[in-house]
Amino acid sequence: MSAVADIIDTPEFDMPAPIIFTDSAAAKVADLVAEEGNPDLKLRVFVQGGGCSGFQYGFTFDEIVNDDDTEMHKNGVTLLIDAMSLQYLTGAKIDYKEDLQGSQFVIQNPNATTTCGCGSSFST
């Protein structure tokens, strides 16, 4: 093994997850999948052009895993992110919040230089 491989294999060099998928988000996804009665459903998070700041986040359920998808598994649910969206979401935190303003999935994205008041639109 090379010296670089030795360093990478040490616990001190653990790479952070490209995306943080919180327990509360995973729990909500599990609830929604159970309500639909289809255990094959996975939460797909994506970025598309539009919104008031240039890009917007989207959430949908999908049964199909595409070749370019990144999969994250947590607490029995699967999160899917396509390759194009992953470049905008690396380092982001996907959470589920319930407060006086309602309940929703929330993305905290360190790559977003500006965000809109709606919380679903951003620019880089």
N, CA, C and O atoms as a Tinker XYZ file with bonds, in Angstrom:
   496  protein
     1  N      0.851000   -1.183000    0.000000    73     2
     2  CA     0.000000    0.000000    0.000000    64     1     3
     3  C      0.889000    1.237000    0.000000    63     2     4     5
     4  O      1.924000    1.251000    0.666000    81     3
     5  N      0.508000    2.257000   -0.724000    73     3     6
     6  CA     1.289000    3.493000   -0.775000    64     5     7
     7  C      1.078000    4.310000    0.490000    63     6     8     9
     8  O      0.154000    4.056000    1.262000    81     7
     9  N      1.948000    5.294000    0.690000    73     7    10
    10  CA     1.827000    6.169000    1.861000    64     9    11
    11  C      0.510000    6.939000    1.817000    63    10    12    13
    12  O     -0.119000    7.151000    2.853000    81    11
    13  N      0.097000    7.352000    0.638000    73    11    14
    14  CA    -1.163000    8.087000    0.513000    64    13    15
    15  C     -2.326000    7.182000    0.908000    63    14    16    17
    16  O     -3.226000    7.608000    1.631000    81    15
    17  N     -2.312000    5.947000    0.441000    73    15    18
    18  CA    -3.385000    5.014000    0.788000    64    17    19
    19  C     -3.405000    4.772000    2.291000    63    18    20    21
    20  O     -4.479000    4.668000    2.884000    81    19
    21  N     -2.219000    4.680000    2.925000    73    19    22
    22  CA    -2.165000    4.504000    4.373000    64    21    23
    23  C     -2.824000    5.671000    5.091000    63    22    24    25
    24  O     -3.531000    5.465000    6.078000    81    23
    25  N     -2.608000    6.885000    4.620000    73    23    26
    26  CA    -3.201000    8.068000    5.245000    64    25    27
    27  C     -4.714000    8.066000    5.055000    63    26    28    29
    28  O     -5.468000    8.331000    5.991000    81    27
    29  N     -5.141000    7.767000    3.853000    73    27    30
    30  CA    -6.575000    7.794000    3.560000    64    29    31
    31  C     -7.319000    6.737000    4.366000    63    30    32    33
    32  O     -8.466000    6.954000    4.755000    81    31
    33  N     -6.682000    5.595000    4.621000    73    31    34
    34  CA    -7.335000    4.518000    5.347000    64    33    35
    35  C     -7.374000    4.728000    6.853000    63    34    36    37
    36  O     -7.994000    3.935000    7.562000    81    35
    37  N     -6.734000    5.768000    7.359000    73    35    38
    38  CA    -6.736000    5.990000    8.803000    64    37    39
    39  C     -8.019000    6.689000    9.218000    63    38    40    41
    40  O     -8.567000    7.478000    8.447000    81    39
    41  N     -8.516000    6.410000   10.441000    73    39    42
    42  CA    -9.767000    7.023000   10.900000    64    41    43
    43  C     -9.689000    8.546000   10.982000    63    42    44    45
    44  O    -10.712000    9.219000   10.855000    81    43
    45  N     -8.495000    9.098000   11.192000    73    43    46
    46  CA    -8.369000   10.554000   11.304000    64    45    47
    47  C     -8.648000   11.250000    9.973000    63    46    48    49
    48  O     -8.880000   12.459000    9.946000    81    47
    49  N     -8.627000   10.503000    8.871000    73    47    50
    50  CA    -8.775000   11.099000    7.547000    64    49    51
    51  C    -10.164000   10.834000    6.976000    63    50    52    53
    52  O    -10.354000   10.864000    5.760000    81    51
    53  N    -11.130000   10.577000    7.846000    73    51    54
    54  CA   -12.483000   10.320000    7.361000    64    53    55
    55  C    -12.999000   11.528000    6.604000    63    54    56    57
    56  O    -12.955000   12.654000    7.099000    81    55
    57  N    -13.487000   11.281000    5.401000    73    55    58
    58  CA   -14.055000   12.356000    4.594000    64    57    59
    59  C    -15.469000   12.637000    5.086000    63    58    60    61
    60  O    -16.208000   11.703000    5.397000    81    59
    61  N    -15.859000   13.912000    5.161000    73    59    62
    62  CA   -17.231000   14.197000    5.565000    64    61    63
    63  C    -18.201000   13.731000    4.486000    63    62    64    65
    64  O    -17.855000   13.663000    3.307000    81    63
    65  N    -19.403000   13.417000    4.905000    73    63    66
    66  CA   -20.422000   13.020000    3.933000    64    65    67
    67  C    -20.659000   14.184000    2.983000    63    66    68    69
    68  O    -20.697000   15.336000    3.417000    81    67
    69  N    -20.820000   13.901000    1.688000    73    67    70
    70  CA   -21.043000   14.996000    0.748000    64    69    71
    71  C    -22.323000   15.761000    1.055000    63    70    72    73
    72  O    -22.443000   16.942000    0.730000    81    71
    73  N    -23.276000   15.082000    1.684000    73    71    74
    74  CA   -24.540000   15.700000    2.047000    64    73    75
    75  C    -24.947000   15.155000    3.410000    63    74    76    77
    76  O    -24.789000   13.965000    3.681000    81    75
    77  N    -25.464000   16.020000    4.256000    73    75    78
    78  CA   -25.958000   15.591000    5.560000    64    77    79
    79  C    -27.467000   15.417000    5.445000    63    78    80    81
    80  O    -28.187000   16.360000    5.117000    81    79
    81  N    -27.932000   14.221000    5.714000    73    79    82
    82  CA   -29.346000   13.865000    5.669000    64    81    83
    83  C    -29.742000   13.589000    7.118000    63    82    84    85
    84  O    -29.384000   12.550000    7.673000    81    83
    85  N    -30.475000   14.512000    7.730000    73    83    86
    86  CA   -30.740000   14.435000    9.169000    64    85    87
    87  C    -31.711000   13.317000    9.528000    63    86    88    89
    88  O    -32.449000   12.806000    8.686000    81    87
    89  N    -31.682000   12.955000   10.813000    73    87    90
    90  CA   -32.605000   11.943000   11.321000    64    89    91
    91  C    -34.051000   12.385000   11.150000    63    90    92    93
    92  O    -34.909000   11.571000   10.808000    81    91
    93  N    -34.332000   13.671000   11.386000    73    91    94
    94  CA   -35.720000   14.142000   11.258000    64    93    95
    95  C    -36.192000   14.078000    9.807000    63    94    96    97
    96  O    -37.356000   13.768000    9.553000    81    95
    97  N    -35.303000   14.368000    8.849000    73    95    98
    98  CA   -35.679000   14.252000    7.437000    64    97    99
    99  C    -35.920000   12.794000    7.075000    63    98   100   101
   100  O    -36.891000   12.479000    6.386000    81    99
   101  N    -35.051000   11.908000    7.529000    73    99   102
   102  CA   -35.219000   10.484000    7.234000    64   101   103
   103  C    -36.510000    9.952000    7.856000    63   102   104   105
   104  O    -37.214000    9.156000    7.235000    81   103
   105  N    -36.822000   10.386000    9.070000    73   103   106
   106  CA   -38.050000    9.937000    9.733000    64   105   107
   107  C    -39.285000   10.399000    8.964000    63   106   108   109
   108  O    -40.246000    9.642000    8.824000    81   107
   109  N    -39.265000   11.636000    8.464000    73   107   110
   110  CA   -40.410000   12.139000    7.705000    64   109   111
   111  C    -40.565000   11.378000    6.395000    63   110   112   113
   112  O    -41.681000   11.053000    5.989000    81   111
   113  N    -39.448000   11.094000    5.737000    73   111   114
   114  CA   -39.503000   10.315000    4.500000    64   113   115
   115  C    -40.096000    8.940000    4.793000    63   114   116   117
   116  O    -40.940000    8.458000    4.038000    81   115
   117  N    -39.664000    8.307000    5.880000    73   115   118
   118  CA   -40.192000    6.991000    6.250000    64   117   119
   119  C    -41.700000    7.066000    6.472000    63   118   120   121
   120  O    -42.433000    6.176000    6.041000    81   119
   121  N    -42.171000    8.122000    7.143000    73   119   122
   122  CA   -43.607000    8.299000    7.363000    64   121   123
   123  C    -44.353000    8.435000    6.043000    63   122   124   125
   124  O    -45.396000    7.811000    5.850000    81   123
   125  N    -43.825000    9.245000    5.135000    73   123   126
   126  CA   -44.482000    9.477000    3.848000    64   125   127
   127  C    -44.502000    8.210000    2.992000    63   126   128   129
   128  O    -45.498000    7.919000    2.330000    81   127
   129  N    -43.407000    7.465000    3.007000    73   127   130
   130  CA   -43.346000    6.211000    2.257000    64   129   131
   131  C    -44.377000    5.233000    2.821000    63   130   132   133
   132  O    -45.061000    4.546000    2.062000    81   131
   133  N    -44.491000    5.168000    4.145000    73   131   134
   134  CA   -45.475000    4.277000    4.779000    64   133   135
   135  C    -46.901000    4.688000    4.404000    63   134   136   137
   136  O    -47.751000    3.834000    4.152000    81   135
   137  N    -47.157000    5.997000    4.368000    73   135   138
   138  CA   -48.491000    6.482000    3.979000    64   137   139
   139  C    -48.831000    6.071000    2.557000    63   138   140   141
   140  O    -49.975000    5.726000    2.260000    81   139
   141  N    -47.827000    6.107000    1.669000    73   139   142
   142  CA   -48.053000    5.727000    0.268000    64   141   143
   143  C    -48.202000    4.224000    0.108000    63   142   144   145
   144  O    -48.764000    3.756000   -0.883000    81   143
   145  N    -47.702000    3.465000    1.076000    73   143   146
   146  CA   -47.809000    2.012000    1.006000    64   145   147
   147  C    -46.906000    1.382000   -0.038000    63   146   148   149
   148  O    -47.169000    0.271000   -0.498000    81   147
   149  N    -45.839000    2.084000   -0.420000    73   147   150
   150  CA   -44.913000    1.572000   -1.438000    64   149   151
   151  C    -43.486000    1.643000   -0.894000    63   150   152   153
   152  O    -42.863000    2.704000   -0.954000    81   151
   153  N    -42.962000    0.551000   -0.370000    73   151   154
   154  CA   -41.630000    0.565000    0.223000    64   153   155
   155  C    -40.499000    0.798000   -0.776000    63   154   156   157
   156  O    -39.352000    0.995000   -0.373000    81   155
   157  N    -40.809000    0.776000   -2.082000    73   155   158
   158  CA   -39.782000    1.016000   -3.100000    64   157   159
   159  C    -39.531000    2.500000   -3.350000    63   158   160   161
   160  O    -38.617000    2.847000   -4.098000    81   159
   161  N    -40.316000    3.375000   -2.745000    73   159   162
   162  CA   -40.152000    4.813000   -2.966000    64   161   163
   163  C    -38.891000    5.329000   -2.287000    63   162   164   165
   164  O    -38.547000    4.928000   -1.176000    81   163
   165  N    -38.215000    6.233000   -2.991000    73   163   166
   166  CA   -37.016000    6.892000   -2.497000    64   165   167
   167  C    -37.203000    8.394000   -2.678000    63   166   168   169
   168  O    -37.847000    8.828000   -3.633000    81   167
   169  N    -36.644000    9.191000   -1.767000    73   167   170
   170  CA   -36.751000   10.645000   -1.906000    64   169   171
   171  C    -35.676000   11.125000   -2.865000    63   170   172   173
   172  O    -34.489000   10.881000   -2.649000    81   171
   173  N    -36.090000   11.807000   -3.924000    73   171   174
   174  CA   -35.158000   12.405000   -4.876000    64   173   175
   175  C    -35.116000   13.900000   -4.610000    63   174   176   177
   176  O    -36.144000   14.576000   -4.610000    81   175
   177  N    -33.903000   14.406000   -4.383000    73   175   178
   178  CA   -33.670000   15.837000   -4.206000    64   177   179
   179  C    -32.915000   16.306000   -5.446000    63   178   180   181
   180  O    -31.952000   15.669000   -5.874000    81   179
   181  N    -33.360000   17.427000   -6.021000    73   179   182
   182  CA   -32.720000   17.896000   -7.251000    64   181   183
   183  C    -32.667000   19.412000   -7.280000    63   182   184   185
   184  O    -33.365000   20.102000   -6.536000    81   183
   185  N    -31.811000   19.907000   -8.167000    73   183   186
   186  CA   -31.678000   21.339000   -8.413000    64   185   187
   187  C    -32.045000   21.560000   -9.870000    63   186   188   189
   188  O    -31.620000   20.814000  -10.753000    81   187
   189  N    -32.845000   22.599000  -10.110000    73   187   190
   190  CA   -33.206000   22.942000  -11.489000    64   189   191
   191  C    -33.172000   24.448000  -11.642000    63   190   192   193
   192  O    -33.237000   25.187000  -10.659000    81   191
   193  N    -33.072000   24.891000  -12.867000    73   191   194
   194  CA   -33.100000   26.319000  -13.141000    64   193   195
   195  C    -34.467000   26.881000  -12.834000    63   194   196   197
   196  O    -35.485000   26.213000  -13.015000    81   195
   197  N    -34.480000   28.124000  -12.363000    73   195   198
   198  CA   -35.753000   28.774000  -12.063000    64   197   199
   199  C    -35.731000   29.400000  -10.696000    63   198   200   201
   200  O    -34.671000   29.547000  -10.086000    81   199
   201  N    -36.877000   29.761000  -10.220000    73   199   202
   202  CA   -36.965000   30.417000   -8.925000    64   201   203
   203  C    -36.532000   31.858000   -9.032000    63   202   204   205
   204  O    -36.100000   32.302000  -10.096000    81   203
   205  N    -36.641000   32.590000   -7.951000    73   203   206
   206  CA   -36.329000   34.021000   -7.994000    64   205   207
   207  C    -34.842000   34.305000   -7.890000    63   206   208   209
   208  O    -34.431000   35.450000   -8.078000    81   207
   209  N    -34.007000   33.286000   -7.592000    73   207   210
   210  CA   -32.574000   33.524000   -7.472000    64   209   211
   211  C    -31.748000   32.774000   -8.512000    63   210   212   213
   212  O    -30.519000   32.834000   -8.462000    81   211
   213  N    -32.373000   32.075000   -9.446000    73   211   214
   214  CA   -31.636000   31.398000  -10.512000    64   213   215
   215  C    -31.752000   29.885000  -10.504000    63   214   216   217
   216  O    -31.887000   29.262000  -11.558000    81   215
   217  N    -31.700000   29.290000   -9.313000    73   215   218
   218  CA   -31.873000   27.844000   -9.160000    64   217   219
   219  C    -32.924000   27.595000   -8.095000    63   218   220   221
   220  O    -33.166000   28.442000   -7.235000    81   219
   221  N    -33.543000   26.433000   -8.160000    73   219   222
   222  CA   -34.474000   26.082000   -7.099000    64   221   223
   223  C    -34.342000   24.600000   -6.765000    63   222   224   225
   224  O    -33.986000   23.782000   -7.612000    81   223
   225  N    -34.638000   24.280000   -5.514000    73   223   226
   226  CA   -34.604000   22.905000   -5.042000    64   225   227
   227  C    -35.926000   22.243000   -5.346000    63   226   228   229
   228  O    -36.972000   22.891000   -5.361000    81   227
   229  N    -35.872000   20.951000   -5.587000    73   227   230
   230  CA   -37.083000   20.177000   -5.780000    64   229   231
   231  C    -36.993000   18.858000   -5.033000    63   230   232   233
   232  O    -35.908000   18.318000   -4.821000    81   231
   233  N    -38.149000   18.352000   -4.638000    73   231   234
   234  CA   -38.250000   17.074000   -3.942000    64   233   235
   235  C    -39.346000   16.270000   -4.618000    63   234   236   237
   236  O    -40.410000   16.802000   -4.931000    81   235
   237  N    -39.090000   15.002000   -4.843000    73   235   238
   238  CA   -40.102000   14.112000   -5.390000    64   237   239
   239  C    -39.795000   12.692000   -4.930000    63   238   240   241
   240  O    -38.682000   12.402000   -4.491000    81   239
   241  N    -40.777000   11.815000   -5.032000    73   239   242
   242  CA   -40.531000   10.408000   -4.752000    64   241   243
   243  C    -40.310000    9.683000   -6.065000    63   242   244   245
   244  O    -40.939000    9.997000   -7.075000    81   243
   245  N    -39.416000    8.714000   -6.044000    73   243   246
   246  CA   -39.044000    7.982000   -7.246000    64   245   247
   247  C    -38.789000    6.532000   -6.861000    63   246   248   249
   248  O    -38.283000    6.251000   -5.775000    81   247
   249  N    -39.136000    5.622000   -7.744000    73   247   250
   250  CA   -38.848000    4.203000   -7.540000    64   249   251
   251  C    -37.583000    3.776000   -8.265000    63   250   252   253
   252  O    -37.023000    2.719000   -7.977000    81   251
   253  N    -37.133000    4.600000   -9.208000    73   251   254
   254  CA   -36.028000    4.225000  -10.087000    64   253   255
   255  C    -34.741000    4.922000   -9.663000    63   254   256   257
   256  O    -34.724000    6.124000   -9.399000    81   255
   257  N    -33.662000    4.137000   -9.602000    73   255   258
   258  CA   -32.327000    4.677000   -9.347000    64   257   259
   259  C    -31.606000    4.729000  -10.686000    63   258   260   261
   260  O    -31.392000    3.696000  -11.321000    81   259
   261  N    -31.230000    5.932000  -11.115000    73   259   262
   262  CA   -30.527000    6.101000  -12.383000    64   261   263
   263  C    -29.034000    5.837000  -12.202000    63   262   264   265
   264  O    -28.517000    5.887000  -11.086000    81   263
   265  N    -28.345000    5.556000  -13.311000    73   263   266
   266  CA   -26.913000    5.242000  -13.265000    64   265   267
   267  C    -26.080000    6.356000  -12.648000    63   266   268   269
   268  O    -25.071000    6.082000  -11.998000    81   267
   269  N    -26.485000    7.614000  -12.843000    73   267   270
   270  CA   -25.673000    8.738000  -12.338000    64   269   271
   271  C    -26.124000    9.224000  -10.957000    63   270   272   273
   272  O    -25.633000   10.245000  -10.476000    81   271
   273  N    -27.049000    8.509000  -10.316000    73   271   274
   274  CA   -27.543000    8.916000   -9.005000    64   273   275
   275  C    -26.546000    8.584000   -7.896000    63   274   276   277
   276  O    -25.877000    7.551000   -7.928000    81   275
   277  N    -26.465000    9.466000   -6.934000    73   275   278
   278  CA   -25.796000    9.183000   -5.675000    64   277   279
   279  C    -26.887000    8.767000   -4.704000    63   278   280   281
   280  O    -27.912000    9.438000   -4.583000    81   279
   281  N    -26.661000    7.659000   -4.016000    73   279   282
   282  CA   -27.630000    7.156000   -3.052000    64   281   283
   283  C    -27.086000    7.340000   -1.643000    63   282   284   285
   284  O    -25.916000    7.069000   -1.373000    81   283
   285  N    -27.945000    7.802000   -0.759000    73   283   286
   286  CA   -27.623000    7.856000    0.660000    64   285   287
   287  C    -28.710000    7.076000    1.381000    63   286   288   289
   288  O    -29.896000    7.221000    1.082000    81   287
   289  N    -28.297000    6.246000    2.331000    73   287   290
   290  CA   -29.243000    5.431000    3.093000    64   289   291
   291  C    -29.175000    5.858000    4.551000    63   290   292   293
   292  O    -28.096000    5.999000    5.126000    81   291
   293  N    -30.344000    6.059000    5.132000    73   291   294
   294  CA   -30.400000    6.426000    6.543000    64   293   295
   295  C    -31.706000    5.936000    7.136000    63   294   296   297
   296  O    -32.785000    6.204000    6.607000    81   295
   297  N    -31.597000    5.224000    8.226000    73   295   298
   298  CA   -32.767000    4.761000    8.983000    64   297   299
   299  C    -33.805000    4.077000    8.093000    63   298   300   301
   300  O    -35.007000    4.266000    8.277000    81   299
   301  N    -33.336000    3.283000    7.130000    73   299   302
   302  CA   -34.242000    2.505000    6.292000    64   301   303
   303  C    -34.815000    3.230000    5.089000    63   302   304   305
   304  O    -35.629000    2.657000    4.365000    81   303
   305  N    -34.411000    4.482000    4.852000    73   303   306
   306  CA   -34.891000    5.204000    3.669000    64   305   307
   307  C    -33.704000    5.558000    2.772000    63   306   308   309
   308  O    -32.554000    5.558000    3.211000    81   307
   309  N    -34.005000    5.857000    1.520000    73   307   310
   310  CA   -32.977000    6.178000    0.541000    64   309   311
   311  C    -33.207000    7.572000   -0.020000    63   310   312   313
   312  O    -34.326000    7.944000   -0.374000    81   311
   313  N    -32.120000    8.335000   -0.092000    73   311   314
   314  CA   -32.103000    9.659000   -0.702000    64   313   315
   315  C    -31.351000    9.536000   -2.014000    63   314   316   317
   316  O    -30.262000    8.963000   -2.047000    81   315
   317  N    -31.912000   10.064000   -3.098000    73   315   318
   318  CA   -31.279000   10.038000   -4.412000    64   317   319
   319  C    -30.966000   11.453000   -4.862000    63   318   320   321
   320  O    -31.778000   12.363000   -4.691000    81   319
   321  N    -29.772000   11.635000   -5.444000    73   319   322
   322  CA   -29.389000   12.931000   -6.010000    64   321   323
   323  C    -28.673000   12.656000   -7.321000    63   322   324   325
   324  O    -27.709000   11.890000   -7.355000    81   323
   325  N    -29.139000   13.278000   -8.405000    73   323   326
   326  CA   -28.506000   13.077000   -9.705000    64   325   327
   327  C    -27.167000   13.821000   -9.744000    63   326   328   329
   328  O    -26.917000   14.707000   -8.927000    81   327
   329  N    -26.318000   13.454000  -10.695000    73   327   330
   330  CA   -24.958000   13.987000  -10.769000    64   329   331
   331  C    -24.931000   15.502000  -10.949000    63   330   332   333
   332  O    -24.097000   16.171000  -10.339000    81   331
   333  N    -25.811000   16.054000  -11.759000    73   331   334
   334  CA   -25.825000   17.499000  -11.975000    64   333   335
   335  C    -26.186000   18.230000  -10.685000    63   334   336   337
   336  O    -25.561000   19.234000  -10.343000    81   335
   337  N    -27.178000   17.738000   -9.981000    73   335   338
   338  CA   -27.613000   18.381000   -8.740000    64   337   339
   339  C    -26.578000   18.224000   -7.637000    63   338   340   341
   340  O    -26.426000   19.109000   -6.794000    81   339
   341  N    -25.866000   17.102000   -7.638000    73   339   342
   342  CA   -24.890000   16.841000   -6.583000    64   341   343
   343  C    -23.828000   17.930000   -6.516000    63   342   344   345
   344  O    -23.382000   18.291000   -5.426000    81   343
   345  N    -23.419000   18.456000   -7.661000    73   343   346
   346  CA   -22.394000   19.493000   -7.646000    64   345   347
   347  C    -22.865000   20.755000   -6.922000    63   346   348   349
   348  O    -22.041000   21.492000   -6.381000    81   347
   349  N    -24.156000   21.012000   -6.902000    73   347   350
   350  CA   -24.697000   22.173000   -6.201000    64   349   351
   351  C    -25.039000   21.866000   -4.739000    63   350   352   353
   352  O    -25.175000   22.778000   -3.924000    81   351
   353  N    -25.176000   20.585000   -4.415000    73   351   354
   354  CA   -25.623000   20.198000   -3.079000    64   353   355
   355  C    -24.519000   19.643000   -2.185000    63   354   356   357
   356  O    -24.760000   19.387000   -1.006000    81   355
   357  N    -23.319000   19.454000   -2.718000    73   355   358
   358  CA   -22.233000   18.918000   -1.906000    64   357   359
   359  C    -21.990000   19.823000   -0.701000    63   358   360   361
   360  O    -21.808000   21.033000   -0.839000    81   359
   361  N    -21.993000   19.224000    0.461000    73   359   362
   362  CA   -21.805000   19.968000    1.705000    64   361   363
   363  C    -23.093000   20.474000    2.332000    63   362   364   365
   364  O    -23.070000   21.042000    3.424000    81   363
   365  N    -24.216000   20.274000    1.652000    73   363   366
   366  CA   -25.500000   20.781000    2.150000    64   365   367
   367  C    -26.086000   19.864000    3.219000    63   366   368   369
   368  O    -25.719000   18.695000    3.338000    81   367
   369  N    -26.994000   20.428000    3.979000    73   367   370
   370  CA   -27.719000   19.683000    5.005000    64   369   371
   371  C    -29.193000   19.666000    4.624000    63   370   372   373
   372  O    -29.803000   20.715000    4.417000    81   371
   373  N    -29.757000   18.469000    4.534000    73   371   374
   374  CA   -31.173000   18.307000    4.223000    64   373   375
   375  C    -31.869000   17.923000    5.520000    63   374   376   377
   376  O    -31.555000   16.902000    6.131000    81   375
   377  N    -32.816000   18.756000    5.928000    73   375   378
   378  CA   -33.473000   18.591000    7.213000    64   377   379
   379  C    -34.979000   18.701000    7.013000    63   378   380   381
   380  O    -35.451000   19.112000    5.953000    81   379
   381  N    -35.718000   18.329000    8.039000    73   379   382
   382  CA   -37.170000   18.505000    8.038000    64   381   383
   383  C    -37.520000   19.295000    9.286000    63   382   384   385
   384  O    -37.161000   18.907000   10.398000    81   383
   385  N    -38.225000   20.407000    9.097000    73   383   386
   386  CA   -38.567000   21.309000   10.197000    64   385   387
   387  C    -40.075000   21.441000   10.331000    63   386   388   389
   388  O    -40.804000   21.491000    9.341000    81   387
   389  N    -40.522000   21.495000   11.569000    73   387   390
   390  CA   -41.912000   21.814000   11.875000    64   389   391
   391  C    -41.891000   22.985000   12.844000    63   390   392   393
   392  O    -41.304000   22.894000   13.922000    81   391
   393  N    -42.534000   24.090000   12.459000    73   391   394
   394  CA   -42.599000   25.260000   13.335000    64   393   395
   395  C    -43.896000   26.010000   13.080000    63   394   396   397
   396  O    -44.791000   25.500000   12.405000    81   395
   397  N    -43.998000   27.209000   13.613000    73   395   398
   398  CA   -45.230000   28.002000   13.464000    64   397   399
   399  C    -45.565000   28.316000   12.010000    63   398   400   401
   400  O    -46.728000   28.527000   11.666000    81   399
   401  N    -44.542000   28.346000   11.161000    73   399   402
   402  CA   -44.761000   28.667000    9.744000    64   401   403
   403  C    -45.156000   27.436000    8.931000    63   402   404   405
   404  O    -45.434000   27.545000    7.737000    81   403
   405  N    -45.182000   26.274000    9.567000    73   403   406
   406  CA   -45.562000   25.054000    8.868000    64   405   407
   407  C    -44.467000   24.013000    8.935000    63   406   408   409
   408  O    -43.514000   24.146000    9.702000    81   407
   409  N    -44.606000   22.988000    8.139000    73   407   410
   410  CA   -43.615000   21.918000    8.105000    64   409   411
   411  C    -43.120000   21.767000    6.675000    63   410   412   413
   412  O    -43.886000   21.851000    5.716000    81   411
   413  N    -41.805000   21.539000    6.560000    73   411   414
   414  CA   -41.222000   21.426000    5.234000    64   413   415
   415  C    -39.813000   20.861000    5.299000    63   414   416   417
   416  O    -39.150000   20.927000    6.335000    81   415
   417  N    -39.365000   20.306000    4.181000    73   415   418
   418  CA   -37.966000   19.939000    4.051000    64   417   419
   419  C    -37.193000   21.230000    3.818000    63   418   420   421
   420  O    -37.644000   22.116000    3.092000    81   419
   421  N    -36.026000   21.322000    4.441000    73   419   422
   422  CA   -35.204000   22.527000    4.374000    64   421   423
   423  C    -33.796000   22.125000    3.954000    63   422   424   425
   424  O    -33.258000   21.130000    4.439000    81   423
   425  N    -33.203000   22.899000    3.053000    73   423   426
   426  CA   -31.824000   22.662000    2.647000    64   425   427
   427  C    -30.976000   23.843000    3.087000    63   426   428   429
   428  O    -31.235000   24.986000    2.708000    81   427
   429  N    -29.963000   23.555000    3.889000    73   427   430
   430  CA   -28.964000   24.555000    4.262000    64   429   431
   431  C    -27.748000   24.284000    3.393000    63   430   432   433
   432  O    -27.067000   23.273000    3.563000    81   431
   433  N    -27.478000   25.187000    2.465000    73   431   434
   434  CA   -26.481000   24.945000    1.434000    64   433   435
   435  C    -25.337000   25.951000    1.532000    63   434   436   437
   436  O    -25.544000   27.138000    1.282000    81   435
   437  N    -24.131000   25.499000    1.890000    73   435   438
   438  CA   -22.993000   26.416000    1.971000    64   437   439
   439  C    -22.534000   26.934000    0.611000    63   438   440   441
   440  O    -21.767000   27.895000    0.549000    81   439
   441  N    -22.988000   26.316000   -0.477000    73   439   442
   442  CA   -22.615000   26.743000   -1.825000    64   441   443
   443  C    -23.471000   27.900000   -2.330000    63   442   444   445
   444  O    -23.117000   28.547000   -3.315000    81   443
   445  N    -24.588000   28.163000   -1.669000    73   443   446
   446  CA   -25.509000   29.218000   -2.111000    64   445   447
   447  C    -24.973000   30.570000   -1.640000    63   446   448   449
   448  O    -24.780000   30.789000   -0.444000    81   447
   449  N    -24.738000   31.460000   -2.580000    73   447   450
   450  CA   -24.268000   32.801000   -2.222000    64   449   451
   451  C    -25.426000   33.723000   -1.883000    63   450   452   453
   452  O    -25.280000   34.629000   -1.063000    81   451
   453  N    -26.569000   33.502000   -2.503000    73   451   454
   454  CA   -27.778000   34.245000   -2.150000    64   453   455
   455  C    -28.943000   33.268000   -2.120000    63   454   456   457
   456  O    -28.969000   32.289000   -2.864000    81   455
   457  N    -29.888000   33.542000   -1.266000    73   455   458
   458  CA   -31.099000   32.732000   -1.190000    64   457   459
   459  C    -32.303000   33.655000   -1.203000    63   458   460   461
   460  O    -32.199000   34.854000   -0.946000    81   459
   461  N    -33.426000   33.074000   -1.504000    73   459   462
   462  CA   -34.677000   33.834000   -1.541000    64   461   463
   463  C    -35.416000   33.623000   -0.229000    63   462   464   465
   464  O    -35.159000   32.645000    0.474000    81   463
   465  N    -36.306000   34.501000    0.102000    73   463   466
   466  CA   -37.092000   34.373000    1.306000    64   465   467
   467  C    -37.943000   33.127000    1.349000    63   466   468   469
   468  O    -38.326000   32.676000    2.428000    81   467
   469  N    -38.247000   32.562000    0.189000    73   467   470
   470  CA   -39.059000   31.347000    0.134000    64   469   471
   471  C    -38.293000   30.120000    0.616000    63   470   472   473
   472  O    -38.900000   29.119000    0.995000    81   471
   473  N    -36.962000   30.192000    0.602000    73   471   474
   474  CA   -36.147000   29.089000    1.064000    64   473   475
   475  C    -35.917000   27.996000    0.054000    63   474   476   477
   476  O    -35.172000   27.054000    0.328000    81   475
   477  N    -36.541000   28.092000   -1.119000    73   475   478
   478  CA   -36.345000   27.029000   -2.110000    64   477   479
   479  C    -35.609000   27.515000   -3.348000    63   478   480   481
   480  O    -35.474000   26.775000   -4.323000    81   479
   481  N    -35.137000   28.747000   -3.314000    73   479   482
   482  CA   -34.438000   29.321000   -4.467000    64   481   483
   483  C    -33.088000   29.870000   -4.007000    63   482   484   485
   484  O    -32.967000   30.411000   -2.908000    81   483
   485  N    -32.059000   29.720000   -4.878000    73   483   486
   486  CA   -30.722000   30.178000   -4.513000    64   485   487
   487  C    -29.908000   30.469000   -5.759000    63   486   488   489
   488  O    -30.315000   30.138000   -6.872000    81   487
   489  N    -28.750000   31.094000   -5.563000    73   487   490
   490  CA   -27.776000   31.265000   -6.634000    64   489   491
   491  C    -26.399000   30.982000   -6.068000    63   490   492   493
   492  O    -26.173000   31.053000   -4.860000    81   491
   493  N    -25.471000   30.653000   -6.984000    73   491   494
   494  CA   -24.104000   30.340000   -6.569000    64   493   495
   495  C    -23.130000   31.369000   -7.117000    63   494   496
   496  O    -21.927000   31.273000   -6.872000    81   495
